[in-house]
Amino acid sequence: MFAAGRLILVFGRRTQEAPEDPPQVAKPGGKGRPTPKRSEAQKKRLQPITAPPADRKEAYKRVRERQAAERVRMREGMARGDDKYLLKRDKGPVRRLARDYVDSRRTIGSYLMYVLFAIVVLSLLPIPAARLFGLFAPPVLLLAVFVEGFTLNLGVKKLAARRFPDESTRGIGMYAALRAMQIRRLRQPAPQVKLGERPAA
């Protein structure tokens, strides 16, 4: 009976003791380190996630900030003439050439608004000569702008046909003429060439 109790005591101790993990030994020619557990590898791959907005006000604030940043990117891209941010009417190498063709010249149309304003002011003066000038100057000025637009139309079509024979030039003449009537610093997309500079081939 004493021997049986001793055996029970010995085996009981062995079952209660936690088995020790065998030491992990790196295999010769291996990585030189033990392979990490799957849970540890997954934790390393996890990226920090932005905390969700606390309330509706915070959500609206984040949306406005994203929209403002997107508008800034669009304005900067449009100013650079990046096709990604341009309107459909402004996209393509032919339209880019038309803009450069116009922006490299001083046009009468770009000063049209200034001249018309000066004519209106002069016509208000109690001077017969000023009123007479204000009466006849606008038609002459508009005729000059029309002739200039027609010349630009022909010139840009000829240049585009030579440089981009496989591209459509439909509407490019009117596009150039309308741009020539805009004040240079207000044109969108912004001019990419200087006055007198030849458009790049």
Buried (B, 14 or more C-beta within 10 A) or exposed (E): EEEEEEEEEEEEEEEEEEEEEEEEEEEEEEEEEEEEEEEEEEEEEEEEEEEEEEEEEEEEEEEEEEEEEEEEEBEEBBBBBBBEBBEEEBBBEBBBBBBBBBBBBEBBBBBBEEBBEBBEEBBEEEEEEBEEBBEEBBEEBBEBBEEBBEEBBEBBBEBBEEEBEEBEBEEBBEBBBEBBBBEBEEBBBBBBBEEEEEBEE
